[in-house]
Amino acid sequence: MAVNLKKTSLKQKMSRRSALPFTRENYILFFIGVALILIGYVALASGTVNGILSLTLAPIILCLGYLIAIPAALIYRKKNGEDA
């Protein structure tokens, strides 16, 4: 009987691990990153060739989206104490 308990607890642990790890916060961060990327490309296309918008501001916004927001959405995970 003890063997069956160990097997079920192992199955429960595996099902918890295989569940989709993304939470609402992950999706919010991801969509913020996508919005930053879209805003960056719009700013890149709308500015003049030698303007500050297309040469400076748009690349900074794109880098924020690609290098900070999207990876943060993929890496972020709640701590065990925060789970409700």
N, CA, C and O atoms as a printed pandas DataFrame, in Angstrom:
     atom_number atom_name residue_name chain_id  residue_number  x_coord  y_coord  z_coord
0              1         N          MET        A               1    0.815   -1.188    0.000
1              2        CA          MET        A               1    0.000    0.000    0.000
2              3         C          MET        A               1    0.867    1.264    0.000
3              4         O          MET        A               1    0.498    2.272   -0.602
4              5         N          ALA        A               2    2.000    1.206    0.665
5              6        CA          ALA        A               2    2.898    2.362    0.706
6              7         C          ALA        A               2    3.480    2.637   -0.677
7              8         O          ALA        A               2    3.770    3.783   -1.020
8              9         N          VAL        A               3    3.648    1.580   -1.465
9             10        CA          VAL        A               3    4.182    1.759   -2.811
10            11         C          VAL        A               3    3.190    2.540   -3.665
11            12         O          VAL        A               3    3.593    3.406   -4.440
12            13         N          ASN        A               4    1.902    2.246   -3.533
13            14        CA          ASN        A               4    0.882    2.969   -4.290
14            15         C          ASN        A               4    0.836    4.444   -3.921
15            16         O          ASN        A               4    0.632    5.292   -4.789
16            17         N          LEU        A               5    1.020    4.758   -2.655
17            18        CA          LEU        A               5    1.031    6.152   -2.239
18            19         C          LEU        A               5    2.207    6.898   -2.859
19            20         O          LEU        A               5    2.068    8.052   -3.264
20            21         N          LYS        A               6    3.348    6.253   -2.932
21            22        CA          LYS        A               6    4.517    6.890   -3.530
22            23         C          LYS        A               6    4.305    7.135   -5.016
23            24         O          LYS        A               6    4.709    8.172   -5.540
24            25         N          LYS        A               7    3.679    6.195   -5.688
25            26        CA          LYS        A               7    3.433    6.358   -7.115
26            27         C          LYS        A               7    2.449    7.492   -7.382
27            28         O          LYS        A               7    2.645    8.274   -8.312
28            29         N          THR        A               8    1.412    7.586   -6.589
29            30        CA          THR        A               8    0.443    8.659   -6.817
30            31         C          THR        A               8    1.042   10.016   -6.488
31            32         O          THR        A               8    0.767   10.999   -7.177
32            33         N          SER        A               9    1.851   10.079   -5.453
33            34        CA          SER        A               9    2.446   11.371   -5.138
34            35         C          SER        A               9    3.441   11.770   -6.221
35            36         O          SER        A               9    3.570   12.955   -6.528
36            37         N          LEU        A              10    4.140   10.813   -6.800
37            38        CA          LEU        A              10    5.051   11.112   -7.900
38            39         C          LEU        A              10    4.275   11.582   -9.124
39            40         O          LEU        A              10    4.705   12.511   -9.810
40            41         N          LYS        A              11    3.145   10.955   -9.404
41            42        CA          LYS        A              11    2.308   11.378  -10.521
42            43         C          LYS        A              11    1.764   12.789  -10.295
43            44         O          LYS        A              11    1.707   13.589  -11.229
44            45         N          GLN        A              12    1.368   13.092   -9.072
45            46        CA          GLN        A              12    0.860   14.429   -8.767
46            47         C          GLN        A              12    1.948   15.480   -8.948
47            48         O          GLN        A              12    1.683   16.563   -9.470
48            49         N          LYS        A              13    3.172   15.168   -8.519
49            50        CA          LYS        A              13    4.273   16.104   -8.689
50            51         C          LYS        A              13    4.572   16.333  -10.164
51            52         O          LYS        A              13    4.831   17.464  -10.575
52            53         N          MET        A              14    4.540   15.288  -10.951
53            54        CA          MET        A              14    4.819   15.415  -12.383
54            55         C          MET        A              14    3.718   16.216  -13.069
55            56         O          MET        A              14    4.011   16.997  -13.975
56            57         N          SER        A              15    2.460   16.044  -12.664
57            58        CA          SER        A              15    1.378   16.799  -13.288
58            59         C          SER        A              15    1.475   18.278  -12.919
59            60         O          SER        A              15    1.106   19.135  -13.722
60            61         N          ARG        A              16    1.958   18.590  -11.730
61            62        CA          ARG        A              16    2.137   19.991  -11.348
62            63         C          ARG        A              16    3.247   20.631  -12.172
63            64         O          ARG        A              16    3.135   21.789  -12.576
64            65         N          ARG        A              17    4.300   19.893  -12.417
65            66        CA          ARG        A              17    5.410   20.426  -13.202
66            67         C          ARG        A              17    5.044   20.602  -14.664
67            68         O          ARG        A              17    5.495   21.554  -15.301
68            69         N          SER        A              18    4.247   19.715  -15.201
69            70        CA          SER        A              18    3.916   19.764  -16.619
70            71         C          SER        A              18    2.802   20.770  -16.931
71            72         O          SER        A              18    2.529   21.049  -18.099
72            73         N          ALA        A              19    2.169   21.307  -15.910
73            74        CA          ALA        A              19    1.123   22.301  -16.137
74            75         C          ALA        A              19    1.761   23.547  -16.737
75            76         O          ALA        A              19    2.945   23.812  -16.529
76            77         N          LEU        A              20    0.970   24.303  -17.478
77            78        CA          LEU        A              20    1.459   25.501  -18.127
78            79         C          LEU        A              20    1.941   26.493  -17.071
79            80         O          LEU        A              20    1.156   26.914  -16.222
80            81         N          PRO        A              21    3.215   26.871  -17.109
81            82        CA          PRO        A              21    3.762   27.701  -16.037
82            83         C          PRO        A              21    3.433   29.182  -16.169
83            84         O          PRO        A              21    3.737   29.954  -15.259
84            85         N          PHE        A              22    2.822   29.599  -17.274
85            86        CA          PHE        A              22    2.543   31.019  -17.460
86            87         C          PHE        A              22    1.298   31.428  -16.687
87            88         O          PHE        A              22    0.274   30.745  -16.694
88            89         N          THR        A              23    1.425   32.554  -16.029
89            90        CA          THR        A              23    0.304   33.099  -15.271
90            91         C          THR        A              23   -0.169   34.382  -15.946
91            92         O          THR        A              23    0.308   34.753  -17.019
92            93         N          ARG        A              24   -1.096   35.035  -15.308
93            94        CA          ARG        A              24   -1.642   36.275  -15.859
94            95         C          ARG        A              24   -0.542   37.330  -15.993
95            96         O          ARG        A              24   -0.513   38.080  -16.968
96            97         N          GLU        A              25    0.352   37.385  -15.021
97            98        CA          GLU        A              25    1.436   38.361  -15.049
98            99         C          GLU        A              25    2.374   38.124  -16.225
99           100         O          GLU        A              25    2.870   39.078  -16.824
100          101         N          ASN        A              26    2.622   36.866  -16.558
101          102        CA          ASN        A              26    3.468   36.550  -17.706
102          103         C          ASN        A              26    2.849   37.057  -19.000
103          104         O          ASN        A              26    3.542   37.627  -19.843
104          105         N          TYR        A              27    1.571   36.855  -19.154
105          106        CA          TYR        A              27    0.904   37.310  -20.370
106          107         C          TYR        A              27    0.858   38.834  -20.443
107          108         O          TYR        A              27    0.994   39.405  -21.525
108          109         N          ILE        A              28    0.668   39.492  -19.308
109          110        CA          ILE        A              28    0.678   40.957  -19.298
110          111         C          ILE        A              28    2.042   41.477  -19.714
111          112         O          ILE        A              28    2.131   42.387  -20.539
112          113         N          LEU        A              29    3.103   40.916  -19.159
113          114        CA          LEU        A              29    4.457   41.325  -19.545
114          115         C          LEU        A              29    4.721   41.057  -21.022
115          116         O          LEU        A              29    5.349   41.866  -21.705
116          117         N          PHE        A              30    4.241   39.923  -21.507
117          118        CA          PHE        A              30    4.446   39.590  -22.906
118          119         C          PHE        A              30    3.749   40.591  -23.824
119          120         O          PHE        A              30    4.336   41.037  -24.809
120          121         N          PHE        A              31    2.511   40.947  -23.514
121          122        CA          PHE        A              31    1.788   41.892  -24.361
122          123         C          PHE        A              31    2.347   43.307  -24.239
123          124         O          PHE        A              31    2.267   44.082  -25.192
124          125         N          ILE        A              32    2.912   43.654  -23.086
125          126        CA          ILE        A              32    3.617   44.930  -22.962
126          127         C          ILE        A              32    4.822   44.933  -23.892
127          128         O          ILE        A              32    5.094   45.935  -24.553
128          129         N          GLY        A              33    5.547   43.814  -23.948
129          130        CA          GLY        A              33    6.687   43.712  -24.857
130          131         C          GLY        A              33    6.277   43.818  -26.310
131          132         O          GLY        A              33    6.941   44.494  -27.096
132          133         N          VAL        A              34    5.199   43.162  -26.674
133          134        CA          VAL        A              34    4.712   43.233  -28.060
134          135         C          VAL        A              34    4.271   44.659  -28.386
135          136         O          VAL        A              34    4.525   45.151  -29.485
136          137         N          ALA        A              35    3.619   45.316  -27.443
137          138        CA          ALA        A              35    3.192   46.708  -27.659
138          139         C          ALA        A              35    4.399   47.629  -27.827
139          140         O          ALA        A              35    4.386   48.519  -28.678
140          141         N          LEU        A              36    5.443   47.422  -27.018
141          142        CA          LEU        A              36    6.657   48.223  -27.169
142          143         C          LEU        A              36    7.298   48.013  -28.531
143          144         O          LEU        A              36    7.779   48.961  -29.152
144          145         N          ILE        A              37    7.304   46.792  -28.986
145          146        CA          ILE        A              37    7.890   46.497  -30.299
146          147         C          ILE        A              37    7.080   47.169  -31.405
147          148         O          ILE        A              37    7.655   47.761  -32.318
148          149         N          LEU        A              38    5.768   47.084  -31.333
149          150        CA          LEU        A              38    4.927   47.737  -32.342
150          151         C          LEU        A              38    5.092   49.252  -32.320
151          152         O          LEU        A              38    5.183   49.888  -33.369
152          153         N          ILE        A              39    5.131   49.825  -31.119
153          154        CA          ILE        A              39    5.333   51.272  -31.008
154          155         C          ILE        A              39    6.697   51.662  -31.565
155          156         O          ILE        A              39    6.829   52.699  -32.214
156          157         N          GLY        A              40    7.703   50.845  -31.317
157          158        CA          GLY        A              40    9.033   51.126  -31.839
158          159         C          GLY        A              40    9.082   51.112  -33.354
159          160         O          GLY        A              40    9.709   51.979  -33.963
160          161         N          TYR        A              41    8.431   50.144  -33.965
161          162        CA          TYR        A              41    8.422   50.090  -35.432
162          163         C          TYR        A              41    7.599   51.229  -36.042
163          164         O          TYR        A              41    7.961   51.764  -37.090
164          165         N          VAL        A              42    6.506   51.596  -35.395
165          166        CA          VAL        A              42    5.724   52.732  -35.885
166          167         C          VAL        A              42    6.542   54.014  -35.775
167          168         O          VAL        A              42    6.535   54.836  -36.691
168          169         N          ALA        A              43    7.244   54.188  -34.666
169          170        CA          ALA        A              43    8.088   55.373  -34.494
170          171         C          ALA        A              43    9.235   55.371  -35.499
171          172         O          ALA        A              43    9.635   56.429  -35.984
172          173         N          LEU        A              44    9.756   54.211  -35.809
173          174        CA          LEU        A              44   10.838   54.105  -36.781
174          175         C          LEU        A              44   10.361   54.490  -38.177
175          176         O          LEU        A              44   11.093   55.123  -38.937
176          177         N          ALA        A              45    9.144   54.108  -38.506
177          178        CA          ALA        A              45    8.618   54.384  -39.843
178          179         C          ALA        A              45    8.082   55.804  -39.987
179          180         O          ALA        A              45    8.081   56.350  -41.090
180          181         N          SER        A              46    7.631   56.406  -38.903
181          182        CA          SER        A              46    6.979   57.706  -39.030
182          183         C          SER        A              46    7.934   58.886  -38.937
183          184         O          SER        A              46    7.596   59.977  -39.397
184          185         N          GLY        A              47    9.090   58.707  -38.370
185          186        CA          GLY        A              47   10.020   59.823  -38.229
186          187         C          GLY        A              47   10.741   60.122  -39.526
187          188         O          GLY        A              47   10.767   59.302  -40.445
188          189         N          THR        A              48   11.332   61.324  -39.588
189          190        CA          THR        A              48   12.138   61.646  -40.758
190          191         C          THR        A              48   13.427   60.849  -40.698
191          192         O          THR        A              48   13.758   60.256  -39.671
192          193         N          VAL        A              49   14.158   60.839  -41.818
193          194        CA          VAL        A              49   15.358   60.012  -41.901
194          195         C          VAL        A              49   16.400   60.438  -40.871
195          196         O          VAL        A              49   17.033   59.579  -40.256
196          197         N          ASN        A              50   16.593   61.721  -40.669
197          198        CA          ASN        A              50   17.593   62.199  -39.735
198          199         C          ASN        A              50   16.989   62.736  -38.443
199          200         O          ASN        A              50   17.644   63.490  -37.724
200          201         N          GLY        A              51   15.780   62.367  -38.148
201          202        CA          GLY        A              51   15.104   62.871  -36.955
202          203         C          GLY        A              51   15.480   62.086  -35.709
203          204         O          GLY        A              51   15.956   60.954  -35.786
204          205         N          ILE        A              52   15.257   62.710  -34.567
205          206        CA          ILE        A              52   15.578   62.069  -33.292
206          207         C          ILE        A              52   14.659   60.881  -33.018
207          208         O          ILE        A              52   15.053   59.936  -32.335
208          209         N          LEU        A              53   13.437   60.926  -33.548
209          210        CA          LEU        A              53   12.482   59.845  -33.321
210          211         C          LEU        A              53   12.944   58.551  -33.979
211          212         O          LEU        A              53   12.910   57.490  -33.356
212          213         N          SER        A              54   13.373   58.634  -35.223
213          214        CA          SER        A              54   13.740   57.414  -35.932
214          215         C          SER        A              54   15.181   56.977  -35.672
215          216         O          SER        A              54   15.501   55.801  -35.846
216          217         N          LEU        A              55   16.046   57.882  -35.266
217          218        CA          LEU        A              55   17.440   57.512  -35.035
218          219         C          LEU        A              55   17.745   57.144  -33.590
219          220         O          LEU        A              55   18.654   56.353  -33.341
220          221         N          THR        A              56   17.017   57.692  -32.644
221          222        CA          THR        A              56   17.350   57.469  -31.239
222          223         C          THR        A              56   16.221   56.798  -30.460
223          224         O          THR        A              56   16.424   55.753  -29.842
224          225         N          LEU        A              57   15.059   57.387  -30.492
225          226        CA          LEU        A              57   13.967   56.924  -29.643
226          227         C          LEU        A              57   13.418   55.560  -30.078
227          228         O          LEU        A              57   13.195   54.697  -29.229
228          229         N          ALA        A              58   13.201   55.352  -31.350
229          230        CA          ALA        A              58   12.644   54.088  -31.836
230          231         C          ALA        A              58   13.562   52.895  -31.543
231          232         O          ALA        A              58   13.065   51.866  -31.086
232          233         N          PRO        A              59   14.879   52.983  -31.785
233          234        CA          PRO        A              59   15.731   51.846  -31.425
234          235         C          PRO        A              59   15.764   51.546  -29.927
235          236         O          PRO        A              59   15.866   50.386  -29.526
236          237         N          ILE        A              60   15.678   52.595  -29.095
237          238        CA          ILE        A              60   15.636   52.366  -27.647
238          239         C          ILE        A              60   14.361   51.634  -27.260
239          240         O          ILE        A              60   14.401   50.715  -26.442
240          241         N          ILE        A              61   13.234   52.026  -27.834
241          242        CA          ILE        A              61   11.957   51.361  -27.542
242          243         C          ILE        A              61   11.994   49.911  -28.021
243          244         O          ILE        A              61   11.513   49.014  -27.329
244          245         N          LEU        A              62   12.561   49.683  -29.196
245          246        CA          LEU        A              62   12.659   48.316  -29.710
246          247         C          LEU        A              62   13.547   47.449  -28.813
247          248         O          LEU        A              62   13.221   46.293  -28.546
248          249         N          CYS        A              63   14.647   48.001  -28.358
249          250        CA          CYS        A              63   15.530   47.239  -27.459
250          251         C          CYS        A              63   14.837   46.920  -26.143
251          252         O          CYS        A              63   15.001   45.825  -25.605
252          253         N          LEU        A              64   14.062   47.870  -25.619
253          254        CA          LEU        A              64   13.313   47.602  -24.391
254          255         C          LEU        A              64   12.333   46.448  -24.588
255          256         O          LEU        A              64   12.183   45.598  -23.711
256          257         N          GLY        A              65   11.673   46.422  -25.734
257          258        CA          GLY        A              65   10.714   45.351  -25.997
258          259         C          GLY        A              65   11.378   44.007  -26.189
259          260         O          GLY        A              65   10.966   43.012  -25.590
260          261         N          TYR        A              66   12.422   43.972  -27.037
261          262        CA          TYR        A              66   13.079   42.716  -27.365
262          263         C          TYR        A              66   13.985   42.193  -26.253
263          264         O          TYR        A              66   14.049   40.983  -26.033
264          265         N          LEU        A              67   14.677   43.073  -25.558
265          266        CA          LEU        A              67   15.705   42.627  -24.618
266          267         C          LEU        A              67   15.273   42.628  -23.157
267          268         O          LEU        A              67   15.928   41.999  -22.325
268          269         N          ILE        A              68   14.196   43.313  -22.832
269          270        CA          ILE        A              68   13.783   43.370  -21.433
270          271         C          ILE        A              68   12.386   42.786  -21.221
271          272         O          ILE        A              68   12.216   41.881  -20.404
272          273         N          ALA        A              69   11.400   43.284  -21.937
273          274        CA          ALA        A              69   10.012   42.899  -21.649
274          275         C          ALA        A              69    9.709   41.448  -22.037
275          276         O          ALA        A              69    9.134   40.706  -21.241
276          277         N          ILE        A              70   10.087   41.039  -23.243
277          278        CA          ILE        A              70    9.793   39.660  -23.677
278          279         C          ILE        A              70   10.563   38.632  -22.840
279          280         O          ILE        A              70    9.948   37.670  -22.379
280          281         N          PRO        A              71   11.883   38.783  -22.620
281          282        CA          PRO        A              71   12.564   37.821  -21.744
282          283         C          PRO        A              71   12.035   37.827  -20.312
283          284         O          PRO        A              71   11.979   36.776  -19.673
284          285         N          ALA        A              72   11.649   38.989  -19.801
285          286        CA          ALA        A              72   11.074   39.045  -18.450
286          287         C          ALA        A              72    9.774   38.256  -18.392
287          288         O          ALA        A              72    9.490   37.599  -17.390
288          289         N          ALA        A              73    8.992   38.317  -19.447
289          290        CA          ALA        A              73    7.736   37.560  -19.475
290          291         C          ALA        A              73    8.000   36.057  -19.498
291          292         O          ALA        A              73    7.225   35.287  -18.931
292          293         N          LEU        A              74    9.069   35.638  -20.138
293          294        CA          LEU        A              74    9.386   34.213  -20.206
294          295         C          LEU        A              74   10.023   33.694  -18.925
295          296         O          LEU        A              74    9.839   32.529  -18.573
296          297         N          ILE        A              75   10.762   34.533  -18.230
297          298        CA          ILE        A              75   11.513   34.096  -17.052
298          299         C          ILE        A              75   10.721   34.254  -15.763
299          300         O          ILE        A              75   10.898   33.458  -14.840
300          301         N          TYR        A              76    9.857   35.252  -15.672
301          302        CA          TYR        A              76    9.168   35.574  -14.424
302          303         C          TYR        A              76    8.358   34.386  -13.922
303          304         O          TYR        A              76    7.635   33.735  -14.676
304          305         N          ARG        A              77    8.501   34.124  -12.622
305          306        CA          ARG        A              77    7.722   33.067  -11.982
306          307         C          ARG        A              77    7.428   33.499  -10.548
307          308         O          ARG        A              77    8.300   34.048   -9.874
308          309         N          LYS        A              78    6.222   33.258  -10.085
309          310        CA          LYS        A              78    5.880   33.583   -8.716
310          311         C          LYS        A              78    6.646   32.688   -7.759
311          312         O          LYS        A              78    6.971   31.544   -8.079
312          313         N          LYS        A              79    6.928   33.224   -6.583
313          314        CA          LYS        A              79    7.548   32.425   -5.543
314          315         C          LYS        A              79    6.482   31.519   -4.920
315          316         O          LYS        A              79    5.289   31.787   -5.057
316          317         N          ASN        A              80    6.898   30.461   -4.244
317          318        CA          ASN        A              80    5.953   29.509   -3.685
318          319         C          ASN        A              80    5.024   30.155   -2.659
319          320         O          ASN        A              80    3.862   29.763   -2.558
320          321         N          GLY        A              81    5.503   31.125   -1.905
321          322        CA          GLY        A              81    4.687   31.780   -0.904
322          323         C          GLY        A              81    3.605   32.666   -1.483
323          324         O          GLY        A              81    2.618   32.953   -0.806
324          325         N          GLU        A              82    3.771   33.116   -2.746
325          326        CA          GLU        A              82    2.814   34.018   -3.372
326          327         C          GLU        A              82    1.648   33.278   -4.010
327          328         O          GLU        A              82    0.631   33.899   -4.318
328          329         N          ASP        A              83    1.763   31.982   -4.216
329          330        CA          ASP        A              83    0.677   31.227   -4.852
330          331         C          ASP        A              83   -0.524   31.172   -3.923
331          332         O          ASP        A              83   -0.384   30.897   -2.732
332          333         N          ALA        A              84   -1.676   31.426   -4.456
333          334        CA          ALA        A              84   -2.887   31.390   -3.631
334          335         C          ALA        A              84   -3.718   30.190   -3.951
335          336         O          ALA        A              84   -4.776   29.994   -3.354
